[in-house]
């Protein structure tokens, strides 16, 4: 990985792109002008900006102002927008950061006084914006299994390093919102019939509720993001995680728990190997 231009953390993303018509004014005009300007932003652009906020002393845990940037996707002539909402996502991330880092490390990176002020700012902001939600979810060092239930193998887009217009490798799925919601509903029916309540079902319910917050003509994107830089091109080319999830669900639907177990084991072995890379030197 020496010489790689990517910056940590190695994260995957689940994004929703809403059509311009879904945004109220004056936000709609802002995004129309933004898209018309032809600005191209990448996940690495957003990550670099976020890391730059940690350089001051004391560090800025959450941006003071909300980002006016977004990812733009034009599909079938329709412009779709995925706002970064970096400030909101920063607040949400802070709520869980204590589960990821030992307290002494966390205190050194973000002193308690900084975290307390950020939490107070979030509470005050949330009282004024009770219906706010992020357009982007992220996961470090893996793609959550439940995300693959939203997409199909035929929607997989893979570009190795140096292919096409991008010099960076790319692995992503894009699907219409109506299809993603339909797949969530089907997966939940199968899992509830075959399994006891558990984190997989709870996680899928949570994702389904999140999707319901958006315009029905939105796009849903599952992007491997920075994970492409640690998985290697051979692994990426062979990765068919969405197909594995679909195979496992089909087996459960047919009552074949053994075949479902094989598909699930194949999937978990693949992502266990990726997670273990974070501990390599």
Helices and strands as residue ranges (DSSP letters): E 11-19, G 20-22, H 27-36, H 43-52, E 70-75, E 78-83, H 86-94, G 97-99, H 103-109, H 112-128, E 136-140, H 145-148, G 153-155, E 156-159, E 170-176, H 177-194, H 199-211, E 219-223, G 225-227, H 228-231, H 233-238, H 241-253, H 257-276, G 277-279
